[in-house]
Amino acid sequence: MTTMYTPEHEWINIEDHEAAVVGITHHAQDALGDVVFVELPEVGRTYKKGEVAGVVESVKAAADIYMPVEGEIVEVNQALKDDPSLANSDPLGNGWFFKVHVTKMEEFDALMDPPAYDALLKTL
């Protein structure tokens, strides 16, 4: 299992060769505050890296969820849609947003590994 990070505070975890799981980091959910609504992408839709794939709204603000890699959405987390607070209580687990079939693995490989993301957080 390999987890990588974006500068916009999304994480992506490749569990197998079929799909990667995407969510927001502890830092992102902490900055947002209590999440009250999520807009998830449509299954079957293809996104390019950097495109807005969803929205998360909290009591403080709304934020776009950016696609960390090019790919096709293969599943969305219905439990998160039903209970957006999962993004706060378990952002790296049950609070995941969607699964994507990665079409350009080189984009995944170019993301930040955990030490690089930790270094970014120290600059904020």
C-alpha positions in Angstrom: 0.0 0.0 0.0 1.5 3.3 -1.1 0.1 6.7 0.0 1.0 9.9 -1.7 -0.1 13.5 -1.1 -0.8 16.7 -3.1 0.1 20.3 -2.1 -3.7 20.9 -1.9 -3.9 18.3 1.0 -5.5 15.4 -0.8 -4.1 11.9 -0.2 -4.2 9.0 -2.7 -3.6 5.4 -1.8 -3.1 2.6 -4.3 -4.2 -0.6 -2.7 -4.2 -2.7 -5.8 -3.9 -2.3 -9.6 -7.6 -1.7 -10.0 -8.3 1.5 -8.2 -6.7 4.2 -6.0 -8.6 5.7 -3.0 -8.7 9.5 -2.6 -9.5 11.6 0.4 -8.5 14.7 2.4 -5.7 14.8 4.9 -5.9 15.5 8.7 -4.5 18.9 8.0 -7.3 19.7 5.5 -10.1 18.5 7.7 -8.6 20.4 10.7 -8.4 23.6 8.6 -11.9 23.2 7.4 -13.5 22.5 10.7 -16.7 20.4 11.0 -17.6 19.1 7.5 -21.3 19.4 6.8 -21.6 18.5 3.1 -19.7 16.8 0.4 -20.2 16.8 -3.3 -18.7 13.7 -4.9 -17.9 13.1 -8.6 -20.0 10.9 -10.9 -18.9 7.3 -11.3 -17.7 6.7 -14.9 -16.5 10.3 -15.4 -12.8 10.9 -16.4 -10.8 13.7 -14.9 -7.4 15.1 -15.7 -4.9 15.8 -13.0 -5.8 19.0 -11.2 -9.4 19.2 -12.2 -12.0 19.8 -9.5 -13.6 16.5 -8.8 -15.7 17.4 -5.8 -16.5 19.9 -3.1 -16.3 19.8 0.7 -18.2 22.3 2.8 -17.8 23.0 6.5 -19.1 25.4 9.1 -16.0 27.6 8.2 -15.6 27.3 4.4 -16.0 25.4 1.2 -13.1 23.8 -0.6 -12.6 22.1 -3.9 -11.3 18.6 -4.1 -8.8 18.3 -6.9 -8.0 15.2 -8.8 -4.5 14.1 -7.8 -4.0 12.0 -11.0 -5.7 11.5 -14.4 -8.3 8.7 -14.2 -11.8 7.4 -14.2 -14.0 7.5 -11.1 -15.0 3.9 -10.3 -16.7 4.3 -6.9 -17.8 7.1 -4.5 -18.1 6.8 -0.8 -21.9 6.8 -0.2 -21.4 6.6 3.5 -19.5 9.9 3.4 -22.3 11.5 1.4 -24.8 10.3 4.0 -22.5 11.3 7.0 -20.1 14.1 6.0 -18.6 14.1 9.5 -16.6 11.0 8.5 -14.2 13.4 6.8 -13.4 14.7 10.2 -13.6 11.6 12.4 -11.7 9.3 10.0 -10.2 11.2 7.1 -7.6 8.6 6.2 -10.1 5.7 6.6 -13.9 5.6 6.4 -13.9 9.3 5.3 -12.4 8.6 1.9 -14.1 10.4 -1.0 -13.8 8.3 -4.2 -11.9 5.6 -6.0 -10.2 6.2 -9.3 -8.6 4.0 -12.0 -5.3 5.7 -12.5 -4.4 6.1 -16.2 -1.0 7.8 -15.8 1.0 6.1 -13.1 3.8 8.6 -13.7 1.5 11.3 -12.2 1.1 9.2 -9.1 4.8 8.7 -8.8 5.4 12.5 -9.0 3.2 13.2 -6.0 4.7 13.9 -2.5 5.6 10.9 -0.4 5.0 11.1 3.4 8.3 12.7 4.3 7.9 15.4 1.6 4.3 16.1 2.8 5.5 16.4 6.4 8.1 18.9 5.2 5.4 20.9 3.4 3.2 21.0 6.6 6.2 22.4 8.6 6.2 25.4 6.2 2.6 26.3 6.7 
